[in-house]
Structures are given as C-alpha cells and as structure tokens.
Amino acid sequence: MRALTEKEKRIVLVLAKDFTALYNARSLSKQVGMTPRGALKALKNLELIGLVKGRPFGRAIIYKLIYNEHARKLLPLLLFEEAQTASRWVKDFEGFKARALIIFGSAIRGKGHNDVDLMILIDQKDYDLVQKQVEEKNALLVKPIHPVWQTRNDLERNLKKSDPVLVEMLKSGLVLKGQELIAEALAHVARGE
C-alpha cells in the first residue's frame, strides 16, 4: 500500500474530527486547500484503499471515514502529526497525568488570546492531581489555562449527542495527548456504539 499524500491525510483528519458534517468533494476541497477536482481524485484514492465510503445524497456524493483496522491505526498517528504543528504546547503539557488533552480556541490560532482553552480527559480518581497540575501551570503561565473537564464517559456521551461545543473543540483543536483514546471514541460514535 502506498503512503498517503499530505492532502489525503488532511482529508482523513477533517472527516474524522468534523464527523457531524456532510462533506462532498467540493466542501472538502475548501477545508484542505485544493481544487474540487483534486479533492475528488484524493477521495477516490482513499475509497480505493478502503478508508472512506461515498454515498449518494441528492445530486452529490457524501464521504464518510470508514473505521476499519487501517483507519484505527492511522488516525492516532495523523492526530499526533497534527499536534506537532504546535510542539510548544505539546512540550508544555507533556507531564500532565490526564488521559487526553485537546488544546483549542485562540491559543492555537495565534495572537490575541487571553487564556489557554484545554479539554482535559481524566479518570475521575485523578481529578485532584490534575487540578493541582493546572494550578501549578497557571502560576507559571502569563495566560491561564481554562480547563474543560471530561471523563471518558462524558466524552463519548457528548460526542454521541453531537454536543456543539465538543464538536467544535475537536474540529478546530489539536490532540496533544491521548490520540489513541480520542480516535477510539470517534470510532465508537461513528459505529453507533
């Protein structure tokens, strides 16, 4: 099997992270910065290797990610690679005892942020420890952490009901830690588990 192109990787990420949206080649092309014809070619390639499936929706073909073995192994890697674009934040939070961390909001968009929005996925038993880590980090940071706390059950429940805040957090955020866990939660929701 050949390696995916950077645009194909980006398409897989968009389909996984923005799972509530209906994407055709034209709408995906805008998300990944390519022509509609180029997006269609990439989608056809991804369909040939079994990562996406197209289905008719009116006059368009809507594409969804297929959560097979290939996708379950690929998605955590793509989430990890995407997080490396913000290596500063990966390094800043590498010692956190959380199961997963997603940074989102103005802190990753560049200038003008007044806090650091961070979804922190924890086991309930670790809340006090991670809360202490947040407080210690806030004592050092110029811009404080604004935590959004989730347990695994919270995450899956909120994904299943397509909670708009969590969907936007996933869509625009970077998974700094726990890429496997986030990919698994997305797969469960996509399969209706």
MARFI-688705 format. One record per residue (C-alpha): x, y, z. Coordinates in steps of 0.25 Angstrom, whole numbers, plus 5000, padded with zeros to 4 digits. Each point is the difference from the previous one (the first is absolute). Layout:
REM MARFI-688705
<pt><px>X</px><py>Y</py><pz>Z</pz></pt>
...
***
This chain:
REM MARFI-688705
<pt><px>5000</px><py>5000</py><pz>5000</pz></pt>
<pt><px>5005</px><py>5014</py><pz>4997</pz></pt>
<pt><px>5002</px><py>5011</py><pz>5009</pz></pt>
<pt><px>4989</px><py>5011</py><pz>5001</pz></pt>
<pt><px>5003</px><py>5013</py><pz>4995</pz></pt>
<pt><px>4999</px><py>5012</py><pz>5009</pz></pt>
<pt><px>4987</px><py>5004</py><pz>4994</pz></pt>
<pt><px>4994</px><py>4986</py><pz>5002</pz></pt>
<pt><px>5005</px><py>5000</py><pz>5014</pz></pt>
<pt><px>4993</px><py>5014</py><pz>5002</pz></pt>
<pt><px>4987</px><py>4994</py><pz>4994</pz></pt>
<pt><px>5000</px><py>4988</py><pz>5010</pz></pt>
<pt><px>5002</px><py>5010</py><pz>5012</pz></pt>
<pt><px>4989</px><py>5009</py><pz>4995</pz></pt>
<pt><px>4990</px><py>4988</py><pz>4998</pz></pt>
<pt><px>5004</px><py>4995</py><pz>5014</pz></pt>
<pt><px>5000</px><py>5013</py><pz>5008</pz></pt>
<pt><px>4988</px><py>5006</py><pz>4994</pz></pt>
<pt><px>4992</px><py>4987</py><pz>5000</pz></pt>
<pt><px>4986</px><py>5008</py><pz>5001</pz></pt>
<pt><px>5002</px><py>5007</py><pz>4986</pz></pt>
<pt><px>4996</px><py>4995</py><pz>4987</pz></pt>
<pt><px>5012</px><py>5001</py><pz>4990</pz></pt>
<pt><px>5000</px><py>4999</py><pz>4985</pz></pt>
<pt><px>5013</px><py>5002</py><pz>4992</pz></pt>
<pt><px>4997</px><py>5015</py><pz>4998</pz></pt>
<pt><px>4998</px><py>5003</py><pz>5015</pz></pt>
<pt><px>5012</px><py>4992</py><pz>5004</pz></pt>
<pt><px>5008</px><py>5007</py><pz>4989</pz></pt>
<pt><px>4998</px><py>5013</py><pz>5008</pz></pt>
<pt><px>5004</px><py>4993</py><pz>5013</pz></pt>
<pt><px>5013</px><py>4995</py><pz>4995</pz></pt>
<pt><px>5004</px><py>5010</py><pz>4990</pz></pt>
<pt><px>4999</px><py>4993</py><pz>4987</pz></pt>
<pt><px>4991</px><py>5001</py><pz>4988</pz></pt>
<pt><px>4987</px><py>4992</py><pz>4999</pz></pt>
<pt><px>5006</px><py>4991</py><pz>4989</pz></pt>
<pt><px>5012</px><py>4997</py><pz>5009</pz></pt>
<pt><px>4992</px><py>4997</py><pz>5012</pz></pt>
<pt><px>4991</px><py>4991</py><pz>4992</pz></pt>
<pt><px>5013</px><py>4993</py><pz>4995</pz></pt>
<pt><px>5005</px><py>4999</py><pz>5014</pz></pt>
<pt><px>4987</px><py>4994</py><pz>5005</pz></pt>
<pt><px>4999</px><py>4990</py><pz>4989</pz></pt>
<pt><px>5014</px><py>4995</py><pz>5004</pz></pt>
<pt><px>4996</px><py>5000</py><pz>5015</pz></pt>
<pt><px>4988</px><py>4992</py><pz>4996</pz></pt>
<pt><px>5008</px><py>4990</py><pz>4992</pz></pt>
<pt><px>5009</px><py>4997</py><pz>5012</pz></pt>
<pt><px>4987</px><py>4999</py><pz>5009</pz></pt>
<pt><px>5002</px><py>5012</py><pz>5009</pz></pt>
<pt><px>4987</px><py>5007</py><pz>4995</pz></pt>
<pt><px>4987</px><py>4997</py><pz>4994</pz></pt>
<pt><px>4992</px><py>5009</py><pz>4991</pz></pt>
<pt><px>4985</px><py>4999</py><pz>5000</pz></pt>
<pt><px>4990</px><py>5008</py><pz>4991</pz></pt>
<pt><px>4993</px><py>5011</py><pz>5007</pz></pt>
<pt><px>4991</px><py>5008</py><pz>4990</pz></pt>
<pt><px>5009</px><py>5003</py><pz>4989</pz></pt>
<pt><px>5012</px><py>5000</py><pz>5008</pz></pt>
<pt><px>5009</px><py>4989</py><pz>5005</pz></pt>
<pt><px>5002</px><py>5001</py><pz>5015</pz></pt>
<pt><px>5013</px><py>4993</py><pz>5006</pz></pt>
<pt><px>5002</px><py>4995</py><pz>5014</pz></pt>
<pt><px>5012</px><py>4993</py><pz>5006</pz></pt>
<pt><px>4999</px><py>4985</py><pz>5002</pz></pt>
<pt><px>5006</px><py>4996</py><pz>5014</pz></pt>
<pt><px>5006</px><py>4987</py><pz>4995</pz></pt>
<pt><px>5013</px><py>4994</py><pz>5005</pz></pt>
<pt><px>5008</px><py>5010</py><pz>4991</pz></pt>
<pt><px>4993</px><py>5012</py><pz>5005</pz></pt>
<pt><px>5001</px><py>4996</py><pz>5015</pz></pt>
<pt><px>5015</px><py>4999</py><pz>4998</pz></pt>
<pt><px>5002</px><py>5012</py><pz>4991</pz></pt>
<pt><px>4991</px><py>5010</py><pz>5007</pz></pt>
<pt><px>5008</px><py>5001</py><pz>5013</pz></pt>
<pt><px>5013</px><py>5002</py><pz>4992</pz></pt>
<pt><px>4993</px><py>5011</py><pz>4992</pz></pt>
<pt><px>4995</px><py>5007</py><pz>5013</pz></pt>
<pt><px>5014</px><py>4999</py><pz>5006</pz></pt>
<pt><px>5007</px><py>5006</py><pz>4987</pz></pt>
<pt><px>4990</px><py>5011</py><pz>5000</pz></pt>
<pt><px>5003</px><py>5004</py><pz>5015</pz></pt>
<pt><px>5015</px><py>5001</py><pz>4996</pz></pt>
<pt><px>4996</px><py>5013</py><pz>4993</pz></pt>
<pt><px>4998</px><py>5006</py><pz>5014</pz></pt>
<pt><px>5012</px><py>4993</py><pz>5006</pz></pt>
<pt><px>5002</px><py>5011</py><pz>5010</pz></pt>
<pt><px>4986</px><py>4996</py><pz>5006</pz></pt>
<pt><px>5004</px><py>4985</py><pz>5000</pz></pt>
<pt><px>5012</px><py>5003</py><pz>5008</pz></pt>
<pt><px>4993</px><py>5009</py><pz>5009</pz></pt>
<pt><px>4990</px><py>4989</py><pz>5004</pz></pt>
<pt><px>5008</px><py>4987</py><pz>4999</pz></pt>
<pt><px>5000</px><py>4998</py><pz>5015</pz></pt>
<pt><px>4985</px><py>5001</py><pz>5002</pz></pt>
<pt><px>4994</px><py>4987</py><pz>5006</pz></pt>
<pt><px>4988</px><py>5001</py><pz>4991</pz></pt>
<pt><px>4996</px><py>4989</py><pz>4991</pz></pt>
<pt><px>4998</px><py>5010</py><pz>4988</pz></pt>
<pt><px>5002</px><py>5015</py><pz>4998</pz></pt>
<pt><px>4994</px><py>5008</py><pz>4989</pz></pt>
<pt><px>5004</px><py>5015</py><pz>4998</pz></pt>
<pt><px>4990</px><py>5009</py><pz>4993</pz></pt>
<pt><px>4996</px><py>5014</py><pz>4998</pz></pt>
<pt><px>5008</px><py>5012</py><pz>4998</pz></pt>
<pt><px>5013</px><py>4995</py><pz>5006</pz></pt>
<pt><px>5002</px><py>4991</py><pz>4988</pz></pt>
<pt><px>4996</px><py>5011</py><pz>4990</pz></pt>
<pt><px>5011</px><py>5009</py><pz>5004</pz></pt>
<pt><px>5000</px><py>5014</py><pz>5006</pz></pt>
<pt><px>4989</px><py>5006</py><pz>5008</pz></pt>
<pt><px>4997</px><py>4989</py><pz>5010</pz></pt>
<pt><px>4997</px><py>5003</py><pz>5015</pz></pt>
<pt><px>5000</px><py>4986</py><pz>5004</pz></pt>
<pt><px>5003</px><py>4986</py><pz>4996</pz></pt>
<pt><px>4988</px><py>4991</py><pz>4997</pz></pt>
<pt><px>5003</px><py>4986</py><pz>5004</pz></pt>
<pt><px>4991</px><py>4988</py><pz>5000</pz></pt>
<pt><px>5005</px><py>4990</py><pz>5011</pz></pt>
<pt><px>4996</px><py>4986</py><pz>4999</pz></pt>
<pt><px>5002</px><py>4993</py><pz>5013</pz></pt>
<pt><px>4996</px><py>4988</py><pz>5009</pz></pt>
<pt><px>4992</px><py>5006</py><pz>5011</pz></pt>
<pt><px>5010</px><py>4995</py><pz>5010</pz></pt>
<pt><px>5010</px><py>5008</py><pz>4994</pz></pt>
<pt><px>4993</px><py>5014</py><pz>5001</pz></pt>
<pt><px>5006</px><py>5005</py><pz>5012</pz></pt>
<pt><px>5014</px><py>4997</py><pz>4995</pz></pt>
<pt><px>4998</px><py>5006</py><pz>4986</pz></pt>
<pt><px>4993</px><py>5012</py><pz>5006</pz></pt>
<pt><px>5012</px><py>5003</py><pz>5008</pz></pt>
<pt><px>5009</px><py>4999</py><pz>4988</pz></pt>
<pt><px>4991</px><py>5010</py><pz>4993</pz></pt>
<pt><px>5001</px><py>5009</py><pz>5012</pz></pt>
<pt><px>5015</px><py>4999</py><pz>5000</pz></pt>
<pt><px>5001</px><py>5002</py><pz>4985</pz></pt>
<pt><px>4991</px><py>5013</py><pz>5002</pz></pt>
<pt><px>5010</px><py>5005</py><pz>5010</pz></pt>
<pt><px>5010</px><py>5000</py><pz>4989</pz></pt>
<pt><px>4992</px><py>5004</py><pz>4987</pz></pt>
<pt><px>4997</px><py>5014</py><pz>4996</pz></pt>
<pt><px>4987</px><py>4995</py><pz>4994</pz></pt>
<pt><px>4993</px><py>4991</py><pz>5010</pz></pt>
<pt><px>4994</px><py>4986</py><pz>4996</pz></pt>
<pt><px>4985</px><py>5000</py><pz>4998</pz></pt>
<pt><px>4997</px><py>4985</py><pz>5002</pz></pt>
<pt><px>4989</px><py>4992</py><pz>4995</pz></pt>
<pt><px>4999</px><py>4987</py><pz>5008</pz></pt>
<pt><px>4995</px><py>4987</py><pz>4994</pz></pt>
<pt><px>5000</px><py>4986</py><pz>5004</pz></pt>
<pt><px>5000</px><py>4989</py><pz>4989</pz></pt>
<pt><px>4985</px><py>4998</py><pz>5002</pz></pt>
<pt><px>4998</px><py>5015</py><pz>4999</pz></pt>
<pt><px>5008</px><py>5001</py><pz>4987</pz></pt>
<pt><px>4992</px><py>4988</py><pz>4994</pz></pt>
<pt><px>4987</px><py>5005</py><pz>5005</pz></pt>
<pt><px>5002</px><py>5014</py><pz>4995</pz></pt>
<pt><px>5006</px><py>4995</py><pz>4986</pz></pt>
<pt><px>4987</px><py>4991</py><pz>4998</pz></pt>
<pt><px>4991</px><py>5012</py><pz>5003</pz></pt>
<pt><px>5009</px><py>5009</py><pz>4990</pz></pt>
<pt><px>5001</px><py>5010</py><pz>5011</pz></pt>
<pt><px>5004</px><py>5012</py><pz>4992</pz></pt>
<pt><px>5011</px><py>5005</py><pz>5010</pz></pt>
<pt><px>5007</px><py>4987</py><pz>5000</pz></pt>
<pt><px>4998</px><py>4998</py><pz>4985</pz></pt>
<pt><px>5006</px><py>5014</py><pz>4997</pz></pt>
<pt><px>5012</px><py>4997</py><pz>5010</pz></pt>
<pt><px>5003</px><py>4987</py><pz>4993</pz></pt>
<pt><px>4999</px><py>5006</py><pz>4986</pz></pt>
<pt><px>5009</px><py>5012</py><pz>5003</pz></pt>
<pt><px>5008</px><py>4995</py><pz>5011</pz></pt>
<pt><px>5013</px><py>4992</py><pz>5001</pz></pt>
<pt><px>5001</px><py>4987</py><pz>5007</pz></pt>
<pt><px>5013</px><py>5002</py><pz>5009</pz></pt>
<pt><px>4999</px><py>4987</py><pz>5007</pz></pt>
<pt><px>4991</px><py>4987</py><pz>4999</pz></pt>
<pt><px>4999</px><py>4999</py><pz>4985</pz></pt>
<pt><px>4996</px><py>4986</py><pz>5001</pz></pt>
<pt><px>4989</px><py>5002</py><pz>5010</pz></pt>
<pt><px>4994</px><py>5012</py><pz>4992</pz></pt>
<pt><px>5001</px><py>4991</py><pz>4987</pz></pt>
<pt><px>4993</px><py>4989</py><pz>5007</pz></pt>
<pt><px>4989</px><py>5009</py><pz>5006</pz></pt>
<pt><px>4998</px><py>5005</py><pz>4986</pz></pt>
<pt><px>4999</px><py>4986</py><pz>4994</pz></pt>
<pt><px>4990</px><py>4996</py><pz>5011</pz></pt>
<pt><px>4991</px><py>5012</py><pz>4996</pz></pt>
<pt><px>5001</px><py>4997</py><pz>4985</pz></pt>
<pt><px>4996</px><py>4986</py><pz>5002</pz></pt>
<pt><px>4989</px><py>5004</py><pz>5009</pz></pt>
<pt><px>5005</px><py>4992</py><pz>5012</pz></pt>
***
